[in-house]
């Protein structure tokens, strides 16, 4: 399920909760709801990197080839009625 909380997008499934920053799309928090452990708790900062989509495979940097990256901008999101689905977009 997804909900808008303040200006941020929060997703949860009973076991995990993730919050995306409403301005940048960066992950603000990631929590294990079963154990109570917080895996990520950070203020988002740009630039953060996101691999370009559309590649067929991923090669780690130690393989000698690094896929091009870009700094995401223009983040927006919408939550479908009922909260079962959310769409995240970057320009």
VOMARDO-628840 format. One record per atom (N, C-alpha, C, O): residue number from 1; residue in three letters; atom name; x, y, z. Coordinates in steps of 0.05 Angstrom, whole numbers, m for minus. Each point is the difference from the previous one (the first is absolute). Example, Ala and Ser with C-alpha at 12.3 -4.5 7.8 and 13.67 -1.06 7.14 Angstrom:
REM VOMARDO-628840
ATOM   pos   code   site       px       py       pz
ATOM     1    ala      N      264     m114      156
ATOM     1    ala     CA      m18       24        0
ATOM     1    ala      C       18       24        0
ATOM     1    ala      O       21        0       13
ATOM     2    ser      N      m28       21      m27
ATOM     2    ser     CA       16       24        1
ATOM     2    ser      C      m15       22       14
ATOM     2    ser      O       10       22        4
This chain:
REM VOMARDO-628840
ATOM   pos   code   site       px       py       pz
ATOM     1    unk      N       17      m24        0
ATOM     1    unk     CA      m17       24        0
ATOM     1    unk      C       18       25        0
ATOM     1    unk      O       22        0       10
ATOM     2    unk      N      m33       21      m22
ATOM     2    unk     CA       14       25       m1
ATOM     2    unk      C      m17       22       11
ATOM     2    unk      O      m25       m1       m1
ATOM     3    unk      N       38       21       12
ATOM     3    unk     CA      m14       24       10
ATOM     3    unk      C       19       24       m3
ATOM     3    unk      O       24       m2        0
ATOM     4    unk      N      m36       25       m1
ATOM     4    unk     CA       15       25        0
ATOM     4    unk      C        1       10       29
ATOM     4    unk      O      m21        2       13
ATOM     5    unk      N       45        3       m4
ATOM     5    unk     CA        4        9       27
ATOM     5    unk      C       16       26        0
ATOM     5    unk      O       24        0       m6
ATOM     6    unk      N      m38       22       11
ATOM     6    unk     CA       13       26       m5
ATOM     6    unk      C        5        3      m30
ATOM     6    unk      O      m19       m3      m16
ATOM     7    unk      N       43        8        8
ATOM     7    unk     CA        7        2      m28
ATOM     7    unk      C       14      m25      m10
ATOM     7    unk      O       11        0      m22
ATOM     8    unk      N      m12      m21       38
ATOM     8    unk     CA       16      m24       m7
ATOM     8    unk      C      m19      m24       m7
ATOM     8    unk      O      m23        0        7
ATOM     9    unk      N       34      m19      m21
ATOM     9    unk     CA      m14      m25       m6
ATOM     9    unk      C        9      m22       18
ATOM     9    unk      O       24       m4        3
ATOM    10    unk      N      m42       m9       10
ATOM    10    unk     CA        6      m22       18
ATOM    10    unk      C      m14      m26      m10
ATOM    10    unk      O      m24        0       m6
ATOM    11    unk      N       40      m21        4
ATOM    11    unk     CA      m10      m26       m8
ATOM    11    unk      C        4      m20       22
ATOM    11    unk      O       21        1       13
ATOM    12    unk      N      m39      m19       m9
ATOM    12    unk     CA        2      m20       21
ATOM    12    unk      C      m17      m25       m7
ATOM    12    unk      O      m20        2      m14
ATOM    13    unk      N       29      m24       24
ATOM    13    unk     CA      m14      m25       m5
ATOM    13    unk      C       m4      m17       25
ATOM    13    unk      O       m7      m24       m2
ATOM    14    unk      N       11       36       25
ATOM    14    unk     CA       m3      m15       25
ATOM    14    unk      C       27      m10       10
ATOM    14    unk      O        3       m5       24
ATOM    15    unk      N       16        1      m42
ATOM    15    unk     CA       27       m9        8
ATOM    15    unk      C       21       21       m3
ATOM    15    unk      O       19        2       15
ATOM    16    unk      N      m22       15      m36
ATOM    16    unk     CA       20       20       m7
ATOM    16    unk      C      m15       26       m5
ATOM    16    unk      O      m21        1      m11
ATOM    17    unk      N       34       21       19
ATOM    17    unk     CA      m10       27       m6
ATOM    17    unk      C       23       16      m13
ATOM    17    unk      O       22        0       11
ATOM    18    unk      N      m28       13      m33
ATOM    18    unk     CA       20       17      m14
ATOM    18    unk      C      m13       27       m5
ATOM    18    unk      O      m23        3       m8
ATOM    19    unk      N       39       18       13
ATOM    19    unk     CA       m9       27       m5
ATOM    19    unk      C       18       14      m20
ATOM    19    unk      O       25       m1        3
ATOM    20    unk      N      m37       12      m24
ATOM    20    unk     CA       15       15      m20
ATOM    20    unk      C       m4       29        4
ATOM    20    unk      O      m22       10        7
ATOM    21    unk      N       44        5      m10
ATOM    21    unk     CA       m1       29        2
ATOM    21    unk      C      m18       11      m22
ATOM    21    unk      O        4       m7      m24
ATOM    22    unk      N      m22       24       30
ATOM    22    unk     CA      m19       11      m19
ATOM    22    unk      C       12       19      m20
ATOM    22    unk      O      m11        6      m21
ATOM    23    unk      N       35        5       27
ATOM    23    unk     CA       13       19      m18
ATOM    23    unk      C       20      m13      m19
ATOM    23    unk      O        1        6      m23
ATOM    24    unk      N       15      m25       34
ATOM    24    unk     CA       21      m12      m16
ATOM    24    unk      C       m6      m29       m9
ATOM    24    unk      O       12      m10      m19
ATOM    25    unk      N      m29       m4       34
ATOM    25    unk     CA       m5      m28       m6
ATOM    25    unk      C       19      m19       14
ATOM    25    unk      O       m1      m24       m3
ATOM    26    unk      N       20       36       18
ATOM    26    unk     CA       20      m16       15
ATOM    26    unk      C      m14      m15       23
ATOM    26    unk      O      m20       10       11
ATOM    27    unk      N       31      m33       m4
ATOM    27    unk     CA      m10      m15       23
ATOM    27    unk      C        8       15       26
ATOM    27    unk      O       23        4        5
ATOM    28    unk      N      m43        3       11
ATOM    28    unk     CA        4       13       25
ATOM    28    unk      C        3      m20       23
ATOM    28    unk      O       18        1       16
ATOM    29    unk      N      m36      m21      m16
ATOM    29    unk     CA        0      m20       21
ATOM    29    unk      C       m7      m27      m12
ATOM    29    unk      O      m16       m2      m18
ATOM    30    unk      N       27      m19       30
ATOM    30    unk     CA       m7      m27       m6
ATOM    30    unk      C        0      m15       26
ATOM    30    unk      O       20       m2       14
ATOM    31    unk      N      m43       m9       m6
ATOM    31    unk     CA       m3      m13       26
ATOM    31    unk      C      m12      m28       m3
ATOM    31    unk      O      m18       m5      m16
ATOM    32    unk      N       29      m13       31
ATOM    32    unk     CA      m11      m27        3
ATOM    32    unk      C      m21        2       22
ATOM    32    unk      O        7        3       24
ATOM    33    unk      N      m32       m5      m31
ATOM    33    unk     CA      m21        3       20
ATOM    33    unk      C       m3      m25       18
ATOM    33    unk      O      m12        2       22
ATOM    34    unk      N       22      m24      m30
ATOM    34    unk     CA       m1      m25       16
ATOM    34    unk      C       20        1       23
ATOM    34    unk      O       m7       m6       22
ATOM    35    unk      N       32       14      m28
ATOM    35    unk     CA       21        1       20
ATOM    35    unk      C        3       28       13
ATOM    35    unk      O       12        2       21
ATOM    36    unk      N      m24       18      m34
ATOM    36    unk     CA        4       27       10
ATOM    36    unk      C       26       13       m8
ATOM    36    unk      O        6       23        8
ATOM    37    unk      N       10      m37      m24
ATOM    37    unk     CA       26       10       m8
ATOM    37    unk      C       m3       21      m22
ATOM    37    unk      O      m15       m4      m19
ATOM    38    unk      N       29       26       22
ATOM    38    unk     CA        2       21      m21
ATOM    38    unk      C       25       m5      m16
ATOM    38    unk      O       22        0       10
ATOM    39    unk      N      m26       m5      m36
ATOM    39    unk     CA       22       m6      m18
ATOM    39    unk      C       11       25      m13
ATOM    39    unk      O       24        2       m5
ATOM    40    unk      N      m41       18        0
ATOM    40    unk     CA        9       26      m12
ATOM    40    unk      C      m15       21       15
ATOM    40    unk      O      m25       m1        4
ATOM    41    unk      N       39       22        5
ATOM    41    unk     CA      m13       23       12
ATOM    41    unk      C       18       24       m7
ATOM    41    unk      O       19        6       15
ATOM    42    unk      N      m24        8      m36
ATOM    42    unk     CA       18       21      m10
ATOM    42    unk      C      m15       22      m13
ATOM    42    unk      O      m22       m3      m11
ATOM    43    unk      N       33       27       12
ATOM    43    unk     CA      m10       22      m15
ATOM    43    unk      C        9       m3      m29
ATOM    43    unk      O       24       m4       m5
ATOM    44    unk      N      m42        7      m14
ATOM    44    unk     CA        8       m4      m28
ATOM    44    unk      C       16       24      m10
ATOM    44    unk      O       m5       23        8
ATOM    45    unk      N       25      m29      m24
ATOM    45    unk     CA       17       21      m11
ATOM    45    unk      C        4       m6      m30
ATOM    45    unk      O        2      m24       m8
ATOM    46    unk      N        0       44       m8
ATOM    46    unk     CA        6       m3      m28
ATOM    46    unk      C       29        8       m3
ATOM    46    unk      O       10       18       15
ATOM    47    unk      N        5      m29      m34
ATOM    47    unk     CA      m10      m20      m18
ATOM    47    unk      C        2      m28       12
ATOM    47    unk      O       19       m7       13
ATOM    48    unk      N      m39       m8      m17
ATOM    48    unk     CA        2      m29        5
ATOM    48    unk      C       m3      m13      m27
ATOM    48    unk      O      m11       12      m18
ATOM    49    unk      N       22      m35       16
ATOM    49    unk     CA        2      m12      m27
ATOM    49    unk      C      m20      m23       m4
ATOM    49    unk      O       m6      m15       19
ATOM    50    unk      N       m4       13      m43
ATOM    50    unk     CA      m19      m20       m8
ATOM    50    unk      C        9      m10      m27
ATOM    50    unk      O        2       15      m19
ATOM    51    unk      N        3      m41       16
ATOM    51    unk     CA        7      m11      m26
ATOM    51    unk      C      m22        5      m21
ATOM    51    unk      O      m23       m2        7
ATOM    52    unk      N       31        7      m31
ATOM    52    unk     CA      m20        4      m21
ATOM    52    unk      C      m15      m26       m4
ATOM    52    unk      O       11      m22        3
ATOM    53    unk      N      m36       24      m10
ATOM    53    unk     CA      m17      m23       m5
ATOM    53    unk      C        3       m9      m29
ATOM    53    unk      O        8       16      m17
ATOM    54    unk      N      m15      m41       12
ATOM    54    unk     CA        0       m9      m27
ATOM    54    unk      C       23      m18       m7
ATOM    54    unk      O        1      m11      m22
ATOM    55    unk      N       19        8       40
ATOM    55    unk     CA       22      m18       m6
ATOM    55    unk      C       m8      m29        3
ATOM    55    unk      O      m20       m6       14
ATOM    56    unk      N       34      m11      m27
ATOM    56    unk     CA       m6      m29        2
ATOM    56    unk      C       11      m14       24
ATOM    56    unk      O      m11      m19       10
ATOM    57    unk      N       33       30        1
ATOM    57    unk     CA       13      m13       22
ATOM    57    unk      C       16       20       16
ATOM    57    unk      O        4       23      m10
ATOM    58    unk      N        5      m30       33
ATOM    58    unk     CA       16       17       16
ATOM    58    unk      C       28      m12        5
ATOM    58    unk      O        2      m24        8
ATOM    59    unk      N       18       39      m13
ATOM    59    unk     CA       28       m9        6
ATOM    59    unk      C       10       17       23
ATOM    59    unk      O        0       24       m2
ATOM    60    unk      N        9      m36       23
ATOM    60    unk     CA       11       15       22
ATOM    60    unk      C       25       15       m8
ATOM    60    unk      O       14       m8      m19
ATOM    61    unk      N       m7       30       33
ATOM    61    unk     CA       23       17       m9
ATOM    61    unk      C       26      m17       m2
ATOM    61    unk      O       17        7      m17
ATOM    62    unk      N      m13      m27       34
ATOM    62    unk     CA       25      m15       m1
ATOM    62    unk      C        2      m17      m25
ATOM    62    unk      O       21      m12       m6
ATOM    63    unk      N      m42       10      m10
ATOM    63    unk     CA        1      m15      m25
ATOM    63    unk      C       13       17      m23
ATOM    63    unk      O        4      m11      m22
ATOM    64    unk      N        2       36       28
ATOM    64    unk     CA       14       16      m20
ATOM    64    unk      C      m18       18      m17
ATOM    64    unk      O        9       15      m16
ATOM    65    unk      N      m35      m17       20
ATOM    65    unk     CA      m19       16      m15
ATOM    65    unk      C      m20       11       19
ATOM    65    unk      O      m12      m15       16
ATOM    66    unk      N        7       41      m17
ATOM    66    unk     CA      m20       13       18
ATOM    66    unk      C      m22       11      m18
ATOM    66    unk      O        5       15      m19
ATOM    67    unk      N      m29      m22       25
ATOM    67    unk     CA      m23       10      m15
ATOM    67    unk      C       m3       30        5
ATOM    67    unk      O        6        9       22
ATOM    68    unk      N      m14        6      m42
ATOM    68    unk     CA       m3       29        4
ATOM    68    unk      C      m21        6       21
ATOM    68    unk      O      m20      m15        4
ATOM    69    unk      N       23       36       11
ATOM    69    unk     CA      m19        8       21
ATOM    69    unk      C       m8       29       m5
ATOM    69    unk      O       13       15      m15
ATOM    70    unk      N      m35       m7       27
ATOM    70    unk     CA       m9       28       m1
ATOM    70    unk      C      m11        8       27
ATOM    70    unk      O       m7      m17       16
ATOM    71    unk      N        6       42      m12
ATOM    71    unk     CA      m11       11       25
ATOM    71    unk      C      m30        5       m5
ATOM    71    unk      O       m6       17      m17
ATOM    72    unk      N      m11      m31       31
ATOM    72    unk     CA      m29        4       m5
ATOM    72    unk      C       m9       28        7
ATOM    72    unk      O       10       13       19
ATOM    73    unk      N      m30       m4      m33
ATOM    73    unk     CA      m12       27        5
ATOM    73    unk      C      m30       m2       m6
ATOM    73    unk      O       m9      m18      m14
ATOM    74    unk      N       m6       38       24
ATOM    74    unk     CA      m28        1       m7
ATOM    74    unk      C      m16      m23       11
ATOM    74    unk      O      m17      m11      m15
ATOM    75    unk      N       21        4       40
ATOM    75    unk     CA      m14      m23       11
ATOM    75    unk      C      m29        7        6
ATOM    75    unk      O       m6       22       10
ATOM    76    unk      N      m12      m40      m15
ATOM    76    unk     CA      m28        2        8
ATOM    76    unk      C      m11      m28        4
ATOM    76    unk      O       11      m20       m9
ATOM    77    unk      N      m33       19       24
ATOM    77    unk     CA      m13      m26        5
ATOM    77    unk      C      m30        4        2
ATOM    77    unk      O      m10       22        6
ATOM    78    unk      N       m4      m43      m11
ATOM    78    unk     CA      m29       m1        4
ATOM    78    unk      C       m8      m26       12
ATOM    78    unk      O       12      m21       m6
ATOM    79    unk      N      m31       21       24
ATOM    79    unk     CA      m10      m24       13
ATOM    79    unk      C      m28       m6      m11
ATOM    79    unk      O      m18       17        0
ATOM    80    unk      N       15      m41       m9
ATOM    80    unk     CA      m26       m8      m11
ATOM    80    unk      C      m21       m2       22
ATOM    80    unk      O        7       m5       23
ATOM    81    unk      N      m32       10      m29
ATOM    81    unk     CA      m21       m2       20
ATOM    81    unk      C        1      m28       14
ATOM    81    unk      O        3      m20      m13
ATOM    82    unk      N       m5       20       39
ATOM    82    unk     CA        2      m25       15
ATOM    82    unk      C       28       m5       10
ATOM    82    unk      O        4      m16       18
ATOM    83    unk      N       16       29      m30
ATOM    83    unk     CA       28       m2        9
ATOM    83    unk      C       15      m25       m8
ATOM    83    unk      O       22       m5       10
ATOM    84    unk      N      m34      m12      m27
ATOM    84    unk     CA       14      m25       m7
ATOM    84    unk      C       22        4      m20
ATOM    84    unk      O       17      m18       m3
ATOM    85    unk      N      m16       40      m10
ATOM    85    unk     CA       20        5      m21
ATOM    85    unk      C        8       29        0
ATOM    85    unk      O      m16       18        5
ATOM    86    unk      N       42      m13      m11
ATOM    86    unk     CA       10       27       m2
ATOM    86    unk      C       18        1      m25
ATOM    86    unk      O       13      m19       m7
ATOM    87    unk      N      m13       42       m5
ATOM    87    unk     CA       17        5      m24
ATOM    87    unk      C       21       21        8
ATOM    87    unk      O       m7       22        8
ATOM    88    unk      N       32      m29      m12
ATOM    88    unk     CA       22       19        5
ATOM    88    unk      C       12        7      m26
ATOM    88    unk      O        6      m18      m17
ATOM    89    unk      N       m1       44       12
ATOM    89    unk     CA       12        8      m26
ATOM    89    unk      C       22       21        6
ATOM    89    unk      O       m1       15       19
ATOM    90    unk      N       20      m16      m37
ATOM    90    unk     CA       22       20        0
ATOM    90    unk      C        2        9      m29
ATOM    90    unk      O       m5      m15      m18
ATOM    91    unk      N       13       40       15
ATOM    91    unk     CA        4       11      m27
ATOM    91    unk      C       27       m6      m10
ATOM    91    unk      O        8        7      m23
